[in-house]
Amino acid sequence: MLYQLLHSFSETVPAFNVFRYITFRIFISFLTAFLVCLMIGPKFIEELIRKQLGQSIRDDGPQSHKKKQGTPTMGGGLILFAVLITGLLWFDLMSPLVWATMSITFLFGLVGYMDDYLKVSKKNSKGLSGKLRLTCEFLISAVVMTLLIKFYGFSTELHFPFFKNLSFELGWFYVPFASLVIVGAANAVNLTDGLDGLAIAPVTISAGTLALFAYVAGHHQIAGYLQIPFIAGVGELAPIGAAFVAAGLGFLWFNSYPATIFMGDIGSLSLGGVIGTMAVLTKNEILLVVLGGVFVVEALSVITQVISFKLTGKRVFKMAPIHHHFELKGIDEPKVIVRFWIVSIILAIISLSTLKLR
């Protein structure tokens, strides 16, 4: 909003011409989101405590987590608020891709809010039923992707990393495929959110990497040089990615071990949703398996544990998701967290290498 206003004065005030550059708006979006988080974070936490919106800990979880009972949750609202303020200032609100990304993000956040509210109001860890939550997420994703394809002409081709010209035209089958990617990413992040700062750092690393992918895919010359699909307008997602990186870091300021606030499902579902959406819109759906490898392993550990127990009555891991398995093996929580961060950085570097390897 402010971006369009200032840009409209660029002919009379040449200095305002800087706002038309995506690179400038990436930096200013980052700074805005981070400062908003730091400024309102303490008051936000105080308000959560005043309303007694504390985390309910699973009875079947590690006993060491019982001390976290009552820690303020729904902190993902802080991240969403910071991004919303940043978006009103610096995002191109005329871009359909921006609207698509923000719609999925905030609607997923709404689903997460409902889940969190039921948990804190009933003082248990159940929340919304899994079927209802997944139905809402798939419906949101499918509607947004259908509108993009029908009215914006968004490509339904599926591209493969490490290959220059390998792609498949999925047609309308792209809608359920893209929806699966987005919903899968959201719920994988949700499963990862179990230790102080464990999920938010890989999320920020993934968002920053996808912001770079968005910038290069939206730049005709760079995309041509790297031989990746040029996607008109997708560069406008780069400031969004930067805002989520900054808001995530601002949240980590309070969420780092020992956490004074948890993100809750309002945070994990919305953050996973934005990562999945950016991967789809930048045509990196398959690469997300590598970039979000930490989330993939967390999700697979739960799936493996459930299938193994149902078929054989035995558990593969001491506890799922896998970060609890490492805890029960005697590895301290901070060490598990930092090691997962390190793996996320390595996976991001591998993902970025595909830009040149194609």
N, C-alpha and C positions, 0 to 999 in steps of 0.2 A: 504494500500500500504506500508506505513512505518512499520506497524505491521508485515506484512509478511517478510519484509526485516530483521527487527531486530530479529524476531523469527528464521530465517534461520541461524543466527549466534549463536544461543543458545548453540550449542554443543561446540563451541570454547570459547564462553564467557558465562559462566553459569548464570551471572546476567540477561542476556537477556531472560532467560527462563520464567521470570515473565510475559512476554507478551502473553504467551499461555493461561494464566488464564483469563477467562471472567470477573471475579470479579475485577481484576486490570484494565482491559480495560473499565469497567463501570465507575470507578472513574476517570480515565484519560480522558475519553470521556467527562464526565461532566465538568471537569475543563477546558478542551480545548474549548468547545463550549461556556462556560460562559465568558471566557477571550476574545475570539474572538468578542463576542457581545459587551462587554464593550469597547474594544479597537477601533473597527471601527464604533460603534454606533453613536458618535457625527458627524463624517465625513459623514456617511450615511445620517443622518438627514439634514445636511447642503446641501448635493447634491440634496436631494428631494426638499428642499426649493428653491435652485437655479433653478431647472427645473420646478418649480411651480406645483409640483404634489400634490395638496391639495385636501382634502376631500370635496365632495359635499354633503350637508345635505338635507335629504328628506323634501319636503315642508309640508308633512302631519305628520312630526315627532314632538316631544315636542319642543315648542318654545325656551326653555332654551338651546337647542342644537345648535341654530343658531350661537352662539359665537364660536363654534368649526369649523365653515366654514373655509376652507383653511388650516387646520392642515395637515401636511404632511401625506400622506397615502402610501400604498404599503410597509409598514414596515415589512410585513411577509418575504420580500426578505432578510432582515437582519438575520432572523431566519434560513432560508434555506441556506444562505451563510455560516453561522457558522456551521451548521450540515454538509454541503458539505465538508468543510475543515476538520472537525473532522472525517468524514467518510473516506476520503482519507488517513488519518493518522492511525486510530485505528479500523475501521470496517474490518470484514473478507469479502473481496470482491470476494472470491471464493464461497460464500454461495448463493444458489438460493433464499433462503428466504430473505436475505439481499437485493438482487437485486430486488425482487418482491416488498418489502416494499418501497425501495427508488424510484423505478420506478413510483409507484402509487403516492407517495408523491410529487415528482417533476413534474409529468405530471399534477396532480391536481393543483399544483402551477402555471403551465403554463396557464391552463384554467383560473385560478383566475387572473393572470397577464393580460390576454387579456380583461377580464371583467373590471378590474381596469383601464386599459389604455383607454378603450372606455369611462369610466365615467369621467376621468380627462381631456381627450382631448375634450369631448363634454360638459364638465361642467354641467353634470346632474347625477342623481343617478340610471340611468337605466342599462347601460352596456349591456352585452350579453343577448339575449333572454333566458328565463328560459328553454325552450325546447331544444335549442342548447346546453346549458351548461350541462343539465342533460344527453343528448345523449352522449356527449363527456365523461362524468364521467362514465356512465354505460359501454361504449365501452372500456375504459381504464381498468376498474376493471374486466370486463368479459374476455378480452384478457389475462391479467396477470394471473388470476385464472385458465383459461383453460390451459395455458402453464405449470403452477405449477402441475396441476393434471395429465396432459398427459406425461410430460417429467420428473417430479420429483417424481411422485407418491404420491402427497399430499392427505391425507385422506379426504374423502367426508362425514364423519360421523358428525352428529350434536349431541353434548353433552349438558346435562342439569346440571346447578349448583344445589347444595344441594342434588344431587343424585349420588351414586357411579357408578352404572352400567347402567343408563338410557341413551340410545343413539339411533339415527336413521340413517340408511344409505340412503343418498339422491341421490347418484350417480351423474349424470351430472346435476341434478336439483340443486346441491350445487352451481354451477356457478352463476345462477341468484340470489340465496339466498345470497351468499357472496357479490355479487355486490350490492345488496340492502342494506346490512349492511354498507358497505364502503361508498356508495353514501349518505345514510341516515345520517351517522355520519358526513360526510363533510358538508352537508347542514344544519344540526342541529347546528354545531359550527358556521357556517356562520350567522345563525339567532341570535345566542347568542351574536355575536360581535356587541354590540350597545352602550356600556358604557365603560369608561376608565378602562381597566384592567379586565373587567367582564369575557371575554372569555378565556384569556390567563392563568389565575390561574387554573380554572377547567381543562383546557387542560393539563397543567403540572402535575396536580394531577393524572389525568387519565393515562398520559404517564408513570409516575413513577410507578403506580400500575401495568400497563400492562408489564412494564419492569421486575418487580418482578415475575409476572406470567410466562413470557417468560423464566426467569432463572430457575425457579423450574420445568417447563414443559420440559425443555431441559436437565435436570439433572436426569439421570436414577434412582439413588437411592432415591433422594428426591421425584420425581414423584411417585415412587413405594410406598414410605412411606405414602404420602398424598392421594394415590389412585386416582390420576388424570392422564389423558392420557399423555404418554411420547411421545414427538414429537422431533425426531432427528434433531439437528441443530437449533432448534428454540431459544436456549439460546443466539445465536448470535444477536437476536433482542434486548437483554437487553442493550448493549451499545448504540443502536439507541435510545431507550426510554430515557436513561440517557442524551444523547446529546440533545434531544428535551426538556427535563425538564430544563436543564441548559440554552439552548438558549432561552427558554420561560421566564426564570427568568431574563436573560440578557435583553430581550426585555421589560419585565415588569419594569425594571429600568427606562426606558424612557416612558413607556405607562401608568404608574400609575397616578392616578388623581392628578392634571389635566394633561392629556396626551400631550406630545410633538410630538407624532407620533402614527398613527393608523396602524393596521396590514393589513387592506384591504382584499380583497378576495384572493389575492395571499397567504396570511397567513391563513385565516380561512379555506379555502378549502384544502390546503395542510396539515394543522394540523389535521383537521377532518379526512382527508384521512389516515394519519398515525395511528391515534387512531383506526379507523375502520379496517384497515389492520392488525394491531397487535392483535386486538380482534379476527379476523378471524383466523389468523395463530397460535394463542395460544389456539384456540378452546374455546373462551369465547364470542362467538357471542351473546348469550342470556344474559349473565351477563353484557354485555355492556349497556343494558337497565337500570340496577341498577347503575353501575359505572358512566355512563354518564347521570344520571337522570336529571341534570340541563339542558343539551342539549335537552333531550327528552321532558321535560316540556315546554321549549321555543318553540320547533317545534310544539307540540300539541296545544299550545295556539294560534299559527298562524292558524293552520288547523281548530281549533274550531271556531275562529273568522270569518274566511272566510265562512265556512259552515253555521254558524248561520246567517250571514248577507245575504247570498244568499237565504236561505230558509225562513227567517222570517223578514229580513230587520232590525234586531236588533243586537247589538253587546254584546257579553258576557263580554268583558273587555273594559276598557276605551281606551286602545290602545294595539295592539300586535306588537312584542312579549311581553311577560308578564312583562319583566323588565320595559318597558315603562308604563305599567298599575300601577306598584307600584310607579313610579315617579309621575304620575298624581294624585295619592292618597296623595301626599305630603311627601313621604319618600325621604330624600336627596339621591342624586346619590351615594356618597361614602358608605352610609349605605346599600343601595341595593347591591352594589358590594361586600362588605365584608360579608354580610349575604349569598350571593350565594357561596362565597368561603367556608364558614363554612359548608354549606350543602354538597358541593363537597367533603370535607374532611370526613364527616360522611358517605357518600355513598361509598367512597373508603374503609373505615374501614369495612363496611358491606360486601363489595365485597371480601375483603381479608379474612373475616371470613369463606367464603365458602371453602377455602382451607382445613380447618380442619373439617368442617361440612359434607363434602361429605363422 
